[in-house]
Amino acid sequence: MKRAKILAIITTLFIIHSAYFQVHAQSCQNYEKRCENAPTYFEQSSLSRSVTMRKARKVIINQTFFGNREYFISVCGRKKLGDIHFRLISDDENQTVLYDNAAVNFKPSQLFVIQNTMKIKIELSAPHYFDDHNSECAGVQISYHKSGLE
């Protein structure tokens, strides 16, 4: 009898604990739509996405950027994250950094032209986020425009 009561209490506490975390879990779905929009002549790319970010962890998004296109990349995140640091890195043996927004005071967007199709890593981090236990939502919005380089 005593054992049944203890089991019932433990089960109840487990259910309450599980329900608490399900209610407080965050959904970052479509967070990229909160980022700065590209100029009106750009088309929204299916490469855009939402991510969760944690302290001292980098998020790497591998993408193929097609040649003869102008791209607009915009990053954004919840206020707690602070400035989002993003870099564009060629995904080849040299791992050349093509762009680093830290050089321009963490500017959240960048316009650039890709002349030849190439694989690029989009590296995101939140250098001013100090919460060890929680993750926060961020987004990367990518838009493109076929340039007249053809």
Sequence and secondary structure as in RCSB ss.txt:
>XXXX:A:sequence
MKRAKILAIITTLFIIHSAYFQVHAQSCQNYEKRCENAPTYFEQSSLSRSVTMRKARKVIINQTFFGNREYFISV
CGRKKLGDIHFRLISDDENQTVLYDNAAVNFKPSQLFVIQNTMKIKIELSAPHYFDDHNSECAGVQISYHKSGLE
>XXXX:A:secstr
 HHHHHHHHHHHHHHHHHHHHHHH    TTGGGGS    TTSEE TT EEEEE TT  EEEEEEE SSEEEEEEE
EE GGG S EEEEEE STT  EEEEGGGGTT SEEEEEESS EEEEEEEE TT   SS  EEEEEEEEEEE TT 
